[in-house]
Amino acid sequence: MEKLRAELKHVQEMYDMTQTETADAFQKLTELNQRRYQESEKLMELKEKEEEAKDTASKEKQRYEETMKEVEKVKELMKKEALRRRKAEIKAERDAKEKDKLQASVTSGIQYQYYSCEEITAATSNFSEDLKIGVGSYGTVYKCNLHHTTGAVKVLHAGETQLSKQFDQELEILSKIRHPHLVLLLGACPERGCLVYEYMESGSLDDRLMQVNDTPAMPWFERFRIAFEIASALVFLHKSKPRPIIHRDLKPGNILLDHNFVSKLEDIGLSTMVNLEDVSSKLTVLKETSLVGTLCYIDPEYQRTGIISPKSDVYSLGIVILQLITAKSPIGITQKVEETIVDDAEFMALWDVKAGTWPMSETRTDQTLKIRSSRLWKVVDKAQNSVGRTPSGPPSHFICPLLKRVMKEPCVAADGYTYDREAIQDWLRENDTSPVTNLPLPDKNILANYTLYSAIMEWKSSK
């Protein structure tokens, strides 16, 4: 019994110990489960925070990319603005340089394009007889093609001091003055004594009045208009500053007609630039020892006294107008008109019937040199409109080889051709060759063609 009691006590102690350990184990398990639950909640929170962090990072990345795109746009805009400013600075520098060149050219008196002897020779096919379009006492005129532009080259006879003086005189005058009814000087070759003019397709007024090569007779209103145009050119010359210019050889042979029959005065080489000697009367006179000009057109006072004045040109214009009306030789024409002017029938018998039906009163007005009459100009304008006469277009040398239209800012490139500034600049940005010849360019410099620019502006203003 004692032994059993001892064993029972031992078993009871073991049971109590087991119960205690079981309670401790259960408590630990409970604590472990609680801790596991808490860690699970923390894990969920961490996962949520991780997702939030990922979402925030994605948004930040997107925002960063958008910001970088904006930065790139700003950089591009800044580059464009810097480029635009640089272009503006370059243009301003170029304009300033060209202005300085223009001022320098005006100061030095050089305002024409230079052509070499080789260019002139090539343009005239070595002065071919087939291209000869006129011969005078002072030189020979050839039709030429310079840089795809049709022109007329006057080659002065060499070896005479007077002819050299004529060349210098014509170059000095035509390189400095511009007028719609003065022939346009395109350039010159001083070494060869050559002057290059615009080509006048319809020839001289003398040829048209005489109907050379069976050309049709000019209508009377065209003749009236030509009288107006030449008179305006003379007024311009006589009022030239600082010294008036007297043409001294006005005649139909020195009046050229373009493809629209617009008249232009040429042969300025004999002109005289004189000073005002009589300040009170503003009479421009010059005493000479030898007569210059064409005999039938020289006024009697000049022939008698040797004194030249603007009135000398006015007398010559009167003879030209009589020829416009009669289409007759200038020899004795003043005497014929004086003998018939008092009788309308006899006077009208002198008129060129091939010109159409002349308006009686207006023709007598024209004959008496009252050519500024607005009434007469209205009659001419009305007659021209009645036949639907419209200009056929601008001169070929006004057209840009690239744009195929009238140039706004004509500039000469290194190949010697003239282009519109914007067109040739666009070409030179991507090309190193000439757009006309396709040959390599020695450089990409361009120079403003002020002579051609002035002519284009005058042509546009007349339109």
URRA-V927332 format. One record per pair of residues at least 12 apart in sequence whose ideal C-beta (glycine too) atoms are under 8 Angstrom apart, sorted by the first residue. I is the first residue (numbers start at 1). J is the second residue. D is the distance in Angstrom with one decimal. If there is no record, write none. Layout:
i->I j->J d->D
i->I j->J d->D
This chain:
i->98 j->447 d->7.9
i->98 j->448 d->5.1
i->101 j->447 d->7.5
i->101 j->448 d->7.5
i->102 j->448 d->7.4
i->102 j->450 d->6.1
i->105 j->450 d->7.1
i->109 j->172 d->6.6
i->109 j->175 d->7.0
i->109 j->176 d->6.7
i->110 j->175 d->7.1
i->111 j->175 d->4.5
i->111 j->176 d->6.2
i->111 j->450 d->6.2
i->111 j->451 d->6.1
i->112 j->171 d->6.9
i->112 j->174 d->7.8
i->112 j->175 d->4.5
i->112 j->185 d->5.8
i->112 j->186 d->7.6
i->112 j->187 d->5.2
i->112 j->188 d->5.3
i->112 j->451 d->5.9
i->113 j->186 d->6.4
i->113 j->187 d->3.5
i->113 j->188 d->7.8
i->113 j->196 d->7.9
i->113 j->412 d->6.9
i->113 j->449 d->6.7
i->113 j->451 d->6.5
i->114 j->187 d->6.4
i->114 j->188 d->7.0
i->114 j->189 d->7.3
i->115 j->146 d->6.7
i->115 j->187 d->5.0
i->115 j->188 d->6.8
i->115 j->189 d->4.7
i->115 j->194 d->7.2
i->115 j->196 d->6.1
i->116 j->189 d->6.7
i->116 j->191 d->8.0
i->117 j->189 d->6.0
i->117 j->191 d->5.6
i->117 j->192 d->4.9
i->119 j->146 d->6.5
i->119 j->189 d->7.5
i->119 j->416 d->7.5
i->120 j->144 d->7.4
i->120 j->146 d->8.0
i->120 j->153 d->6.1
i->120 j->189 d->5.0
i->120 j->192 d->5.8
i->120 j->194 d->5.1
i->120 j->196 d->7.7
i->123 j->144 d->3.9
i->123 j->145 d->5.5
i->123 j->146 d->4.6
i->123 j->151 d->7.6
i->123 j->153 d->6.9
i->124 j->142 d->4.4
i->124 j->143 d->7.8
i->124 j->144 d->4.9
i->124 j->153 d->5.8
i->127 j->140 d->7.8
i->127 j->142 d->6.1
i->127 j->155 d->6.9
i->128 j->142 d->7.5
i->131 j->143 d->4.7
i->131 j->144 d->6.9
i->133 j->152 d->6.8
i->133 j->203 d->7.9
i->134 j->204 d->7.9
i->136 j->267 d->7.8
i->138 j->156 d->6.1
i->138 j->157 d->6.5
i->138 j->163 d->6.1
i->138 j->166 d->5.9
i->138 j->269 d->6.4
i->139 j->154 d->5.0
i->139 j->155 d->5.5
i->139 j->156 d->4.1
i->139 j->157 d->5.7
i->139 j->163 d->7.5
i->139 j->193 d->7.8
i->140 j->154 d->7.4
i->140 j->155 d->5.2
i->140 j->157 d->7.8
i->141 j->153 d->6.9
i->141 j->154 d->5.1
i->141 j->155 d->7.6
i->142 j->155 d->6.8
i->143 j->199 d->6.5
i->144 j->196 d->7.2
i->146 j->186 d->7.5
i->146 j->187 d->7.7
i->146 j->196 d->6.6
i->147 j->416 d->5.5
i->147 j->417 d->4.7
i->147 j->418 d->6.9
i->147 j->436 d->7.7
i->148 j->401 d->6.4
i->148 j->417 d->6.9
i->148 j->436 d->6.5
i->149 j->186 d->7.4
i->149 j->396 d->6.4
i->149 j->397 d->4.1
i->149 j->418 d->7.7
i->150 j->199 d->4.4
i->150 j->396 d->5.9
i->150 j->397 d->7.3
i->151 j->186 d->5.5
i->151 j->196 d->5.1
i->151 j->197 d->6.3
i->151 j->198 d->6.3
i->151 j->199 d->5.2
i->151 j->397 d->7.3
i->152 j->196 d->7.3
i->152 j->197 d->4.8
i->152 j->198 d->7.3
i->152 j->199 d->5.0
i->152 j->200 d->7.1
i->153 j->194 d->5.4
i->153 j->195 d->7.3
i->153 j->196 d->5.4
i->153 j->197 d->7.9
i->154 j->194 d->6.8
i->154 j->195 d->4.6
i->154 j->196 d->8.0
i->154 j->197 d->6.9
i->155 j->192 d->7.0
i->155 j->193 d->6.5
i->155 j->194 d->5.3
i->156 j->193 d->4.2
i->156 j->194 d->7.5
i->156 j->195 d->7.6
i->156 j->269 d->8.0
i->158 j->193 d->5.8
i->163 j->193 d->7.2
i->164 j->193 d->7.4
i->166 j->269 d->3.8
i->166 j->270 d->6.8
i->167 j->190 d->7.6
i->167 j->193 d->5.4
i->167 j->195 d->7.0
i->167 j->269 d->6.9
i->169 j->268 d->7.3
i->169 j->269 d->5.5
i->169 j->270 d->7.8
i->169 j->271 d->6.6
i->170 j->195 d->6.2
i->170 j->267 d->7.8
i->170 j->268 d->4.9
i->170 j->269 d->3.9
i->170 j->271 d->7.7
i->171 j->185 d->7.5
i->171 j->188 d->5.6
i->171 j->190 d->7.6
i->171 j->195 d->6.7
i->173 j->245 d->6.4
i->173 j->268 d->4.9
i->173 j->271 d->6.0
i->173 j->273 d->7.3
i->174 j->195 d->7.8
i->174 j->268 d->5.7
i->175 j->188 d->7.8
i->175 j->451 d->7.5
i->177 j->236 d->7.8
i->177 j->237 d->8.0
i->177 j->240 d->6.5
i->177 j->245 d->7.8
i->178 j->454 d->4.7
i->178 j->455 d->6.9
i->178 j->458 d->6.1
i->179 j->232 d->7.8
i->179 j->233 d->5.7
i->179 j->236 d->4.8
i->179 j->237 d->8.0
i->179 j->458 d->7.5
i->180 j->229 d->7.8
i->180 j->262 d->7.7
i->180 j->264 d->7.8
i->180 j->458 d->5.0
i->180 j->459 d->7.5
i->180 j->462 d->5.5
i->181 j->229 d->4.5
i->181 j->230 d->6.6
i->181 j->232 d->5.9
i->181 j->233 d->4.0
i->181 j->236 d->7.9
i->181 j->262 d->7.5
i->181 j->263 d->6.1
i->181 j->264 d->5.3
i->181 j->265 d->6.1
i->182 j->233 d->5.6
i->182 j->236 d->7.5
i->182 j->237 d->7.9
i->182 j->264 d->6.0
i->182 j->265 d->5.4
i->182 j->266 d->7.9
i->182 j->268 d->7.5
i->183 j->197 d->5.2
i->183 j->198 d->6.5
i->183 j->200 d->7.1
i->183 j->256 d->6.0
i->183 j->264 d->4.5
i->183 j->265 d->6.7
i->183 j->266 d->4.2
i->184 j->197 d->6.5
i->184 j->198 d->4.3
i->184 j->264 d->7.6
i->184 j->451 d->7.5
i->184 j->455 d->4.9
i->185 j->197 d->6.0
i->185 j->451 d->6.8
i->186 j->198 d->6.1
i->186 j->397 d->7.0
i->186 j->451 d->6.9
i->186 j->452 d->7.5
i->187 j->451 d->7.6
i->197 j->266 d->7.0
i->198 j->258 d->7.8
i->198 j->395 d->6.2
i->198 j->397 d->6.5
i->198 j->455 d->7.7
i->200 j->256 d->3.8
i->200 j->257 d->5.9
i->200 j->258 d->5.1
i->200 j->264 d->6.6
i->201 j->257 d->7.8
i->201 j->258 d->6.0
i->201 j->259 d->4.2
i->202 j->256 d->7.7
i->202 j->257 d->3.7
i->202 j->258 d->6.3
i->202 j->259 d->6.4
i->202 j->261 d->5.8
i->203 j->256 d->7.0
i->203 j->257 d->6.5
i->204 j->252 d->6.4
i->204 j->253 d->5.3
i->204 j->254 d->7.5
i->204 j->255 d->6.4
i->204 j->256 d->5.7
i->204 j->257 d->7.2
i->205 j->226 d->6.6
i->205 j->252 d->4.1
i->205 j->253 d->7.6
i->205 j->255 d->4.0
i->205 j->256 d->7.4
i->205 j->257 d->6.3
i->205 j->263 d->6.5
i->205 j->320 d->7.8
i->205 j->324 d->8.0
i->206 j->251 d->7.2
i->206 j->252 d->3.7
i->206 j->253 d->4.3
i->206 j->255 d->7.7
i->208 j->257 d->6.4
i->209 j->252 d->6.0
i->209 j->323 d->6.2
i->209 j->324 d->7.2
i->209 j->327 d->4.8
i->210 j->327 d->7.4
i->217 j->327 d->7.6
i->217 j->352 d->7.1
i->217 j->354 d->3.7
i->217 j->355 d->6.0
i->218 j->261 d->7.5
i->218 j->355 d->6.4
i->219 j->355 d->5.8
i->219 j->356 d->5.0
i->219 j->383 d->7.4
i->219 j->387 d->7.4
i->220 j->352 d->8.0
i->220 j->355 d->4.2
i->220 j->356 d->5.1
i->220 j->357 d->7.6
i->220 j->358 d->5.1
i->220 j->359 d->7.6
i->220 j->363 d->7.6
i->220 j->383 d->7.6
i->221 j->356 d->8.0
i->221 j->379 d->7.4
i->221 j->380 d->4.7
i->221 j->383 d->3.7
i->221 j->384 d->5.6
i->222 j->261 d->5.8
i->222 j->384 d->7.8
i->223 j->324 d->4.1
i->223 j->325 d->7.2
i->223 j->355 d->6.4
i->224 j->324 d->7.8
i->224 j->362 d->7.5
i->224 j->366 d->6.1
i->224 j->376 d->6.6
i->224 j->379 d->7.5
i->224 j->380 d->4.6
i->225 j->263 d->7.9
i->225 j->380 d->5.3
i->225 j->384 d->7.3
i->226 j->255 d->7.1
i->226 j->257 d->7.8
i->226 j->261 d->7.8
i->226 j->263 d->4.5
i->226 j->324 d->6.6
i->227 j->317 d->7.8
i->227 j->320 d->7.5
i->227 j->321 d->5.3
i->227 j->324 d->6.0
i->227 j->366 d->6.3
i->227 j->371 d->5.4
i->228 j->371 d->6.0
i->228 j->377 d->6.6
i->228 j->380 d->7.4
i->229 j->262 d->7.0
i->229 j->263 d->4.7
i->229 j->264 d->7.9
i->230 j->250 d->7.5
i->230 j->255 d->6.1
i->230 j->263 d->6.0
i->230 j->265 d->6.1
i->230 j->317 d->6.5
i->230 j->320 d->6.8
i->231 j->317 d->6.4
i->231 j->371 d->5.1
i->231 j->372 d->7.6
i->233 j->264 d->7.6
i->233 j->265 d->4.7
i->234 j->247 d->6.8
i->234 j->250 d->7.3
i->234 j->265 d->7.7
i->234 j->310 d->7.8
i->234 j->313 d->5.3
i->234 j->314 d->7.4
i->234 j->317 d->6.3
i->237 j->271 d->7.3
i->237 j->313 d->7.6
i->238 j->284 d->7.6
i->238 j->310 d->4.5
i->238 j->313 d->7.1
i->240 j->273 d->7.6
i->243 j->273 d->4.4
i->243 j->274 d->6.2
i->243 j->275 d->6.0
i->244 j->273 d->7.3
i->244 j->274 d->6.2
i->244 j->276 d->7.5
i->244 j->284 d->4.9
i->244 j->310 d->6.7
i->245 j->268 d->7.7
i->245 j->271 d->5.2
i->245 j->272 d->7.2
i->245 j->273 d->5.4
i->246 j->271 d->6.3
i->246 j->272 d->4.9
i->246 j->274 d->6.6
i->246 j->284 d->7.2
i->246 j->286 d->7.6
i->246 j->308 d->5.9
i->246 j->309 d->7.1
i->246 j->310 d->6.0
i->246 j->312 d->6.4
i->246 j->313 d->5.9
i->247 j->265 d->6.9
i->247 j->268 d->6.9
i->247 j->270 d->7.4
i->247 j->271 d->5.3
i->247 j->313 d->5.2
i->247 j->316 d->7.6
i->248 j->270 d->4.8
i->248 j->271 d->6.0
i->248 j->272 d->6.0
i->248 j->292 d->5.6
i->248 j->293 d->5.2
i->248 j->308 d->6.6
i->248 j->312 d->6.7
i->248 j->313 d->7.3
i->249 j->267 d->5.9
i->249 j->270 d->4.6
i->249 j->292 d->7.2
i->249 j->293 d->4.6
i->249 j->294 d->6.0
i->249 j->297 d->7.3
i->249 j->316 d->7.8
i->250 j->265 d->7.4
i->250 j->297 d->6.2
i->250 j->313 d->5.5
i->250 j->316 d->3.8
i->250 j->317 d->6.1
i->250 j->320 d->6.4
i->251 j->294 d->5.3
i->251 j->296 d->7.9
i->251 j->297 d->4.9
i->251 j->316 d->6.7
i->251 j->319 d->7.6
i->251 j->320 d->6.6
i->251 j->330 d->7.5
i->252 j->320 d->6.0
i->252 j->323 d->5.9
i->253 j->294 d->7.9
i->254 j->266 d->5.4
i->254 j->267 d->4.3
i->255 j->320 d->7.2
i->258 j->395 d->7.1
i->259 j->392 d->5.7
i->259 j->395 d->7.9
i->260 j->391 d->4.5
i->260 j->392 d->6.2
i->270 j->292 d->5.6
i->270 j->293 d->6.8
i->272 j->286 d->6.0
i->272 j->308 d->6.3
i->274 j->286 d->4.6
i->274 j->308 d->7.6
i->283 j->309 d->6.6
i->284 j->309 d->5.6
i->284 j->310 d->5.8
i->285 j->307 d->5.3
i->285 j->308 d->6.9
i->285 j->309 d->4.8
i->286 j->307 d->7.0
i->286 j->308 d->4.7
i->286 j->309 d->7.4
i->287 j->305 d->7.8
i->287 j->306 d->5.8
i->287 j->307 d->5.5
i->287 j->308 d->7.9
i->288 j->306 d->4.9
i->288 j->307 d->7.7
i->288 j->308 d->6.0
i->289 j->306 d->6.5
i->290 j->306 d->7.9
i->291 j->303 d->6.5
i->291 j->306 d->7.2
i->293 j->316 d->7.7
i->296 j->319 d->6.7
i->296 j->330 d->3.8
i->296 j->331 d->5.8
i->296 j->333 d->7.9
i->297 j->315 d->7.6
i->297 j->316 d->4.2
i->297 j->319 d->5.2
i->297 j->320 d->7.6
i->297 j->330 d->6.5
i->298 j->312 d->7.2
i->298 j->315 d->7.9
i->298 j->316 d->7.5
i->299 j->311 d->6.7
i->299 j->312 d->4.9
i->299 j->315 d->3.5
i->299 j->316 d->7.1
i->300 j->315 d->7.9
i->314 j->369 d->7.4
i->317 j->369 d->7.3
i->318 j->369 d->5.7
i->319 j->333 d->6.6
i->319 j->334 d->7.1
i->321 j->366 d->6.2
i->321 j->367 d->6.8
i->321 j->369 d->6.9
i->321 j->371 d->7.5
i->322 j->334 d->7.1
i->322 j->337 d->5.9
i->322 j->367 d->7.1
i->325 j->350 d->7.3
i->325 j->351 d->5.7
i->325 j->352 d->6.8
i->325 j->358 d->7.6
i->325 j->363 d->6.4
i->325 j->366 d->7.0
i->325 j->367 d->6.4
i->326 j->350 d->4.9
i->326 j->351 d->6.3
i->326 j->352 d->5.8
i->327 j->352 d->3.9
i->327 j->354 d->7.2
i->327 j->355 d->7.4
i->328 j->350 d->7.4
i->328 j->352 d->7.9
i->336 j->350 d->6.4
i->337 j->350 d->6.8
i->337 j->367 d->7.3
i->341 j->367 d->7.7
i->344 j->360 d->7.3
i->347 j->364 d->7.9
i->348 j->360 d->7.3
i->351 j->363 d->6.9
i->359 j->379 d->6.0
i->362 j->375 d->7.4
i->362 j->376 d->5.2
i->362 j->379 d->5.2
i->394 j->406 d->5.2
i->394 j->459 d->6.3
i->395 j->459 d->7.5
i->397 j->418 d->7.7
i->397 j->452 d->7.0
i->398 j->452 d->7.5
i->398 j->455 d->7.4
i->398 j->456 d->5.4
i->398 j->459 d->6.7
i->400 j->418 d->7.9
i->400 j->419 d->5.4
i->400 j->420 d->4.2
i->400 j->423 d->5.6
i->401 j->417 d->6.2
i->401 j->419 d->6.2
i->401 j->435 d->6.6
i->401 j->436 d->5.5
i->402 j->419 d->5.7
i->402 j->420 d->7.0
i->402 j->423 d->4.1
i->402 j->424 d->6.9
i->402 j->427 d->6.4
i->402 j->435 d->5.7
i->403 j->420 d->5.5
i->403 j->423 d->5.0
i->406 j->456 d->6.4
i->406 j->459 d->8.0
i->406 j->460 d->7.7
i->407 j->419 d->7.2
i->407 j->420 d->4.2
i->407 j->452 d->7.4
i->407 j->456 d->6.4
i->408 j->420 d->5.8
i->408 j->421 d->7.4
i->408 j->422 d->7.5
i->409 j->421 d->3.8
i->409 j->422 d->7.2
i->409 j->448 d->7.0
i->409 j->453 d->6.9
i->410 j->448 d->7.3
i->410 j->449 d->4.2
i->410 j->452 d->4.4
i->410 j->453 d->5.4
i->410 j->456 d->6.8
i->411 j->424 d->6.1
i->411 j->446 d->4.3
i->411 j->447 d->6.3
i->411 j->448 d->5.4
i->411 j->449 d->6.1
i->412 j->446 d->6.6
i->412 j->447 d->5.0
i->412 j->448 d->7.9
i->412 j->449 d->5.3
i->413 j->428 d->7.6
i->413 j->434 d->7.2
i->413 j->441 d->7.1
i->413 j->445 d->8.0
i->413 j->446 d->5.3
i->414 j->434 d->7.9
i->414 j->441 d->4.6
i->414 j->442 d->5.2
i->414 j->443 d->5.1
i->414 j->444 d->6.9
i->414 j->445 d->6.1
i->414 j->446 d->7.8
i->415 j->434 d->3.8
i->415 j->436 d->6.5
i->415 j->437 d->5.9
i->415 j->439 d->7.1
i->415 j->441 d->6.1
i->417 j->434 d->7.0
i->417 j->435 d->8.0
i->417 j->436 d->5.2
i->418 j->449 d->5.2
i->418 j->452 d->6.2
i->419 j->435 d->7.5
i->419 j->446 d->7.9
i->421 j->446 d->7.0
i->421 j->448 d->7.7
i->424 j->446 d->6.0
i->425 j->446 d->7.4
i->428 j->441 d->7.8
i->428 j->444 d->4.7
i->428 j->446 d->7.8
i->432 j->444 d->7.7
